[in-house]
Amino acid sequence: MEQKSETNQENRALSKAYDHVLRQKRMNESLIKWSLNYSDLLKANDSGMGFTLYLL
């Protein structure tokens, strides 16, 4: 009886650790996506009209 209880606790701990890793992975993916989108937005704002006039 006691061995089943220990096994259940070990399974719960493993599941909890796995869930934690998945949450961190999702958070990292979200931060990377936001960062890339923000970078693209900054580039778009800095680019202006998209051409450069050179005077000789």
Buried (B, 14 or more C-beta within 10 A) or exposed (E): EEEEEEEEEEEEEEEEEEEEEEEEEEEEEEEEEEEEEEEEEEEEEEEEEEEEEEEE
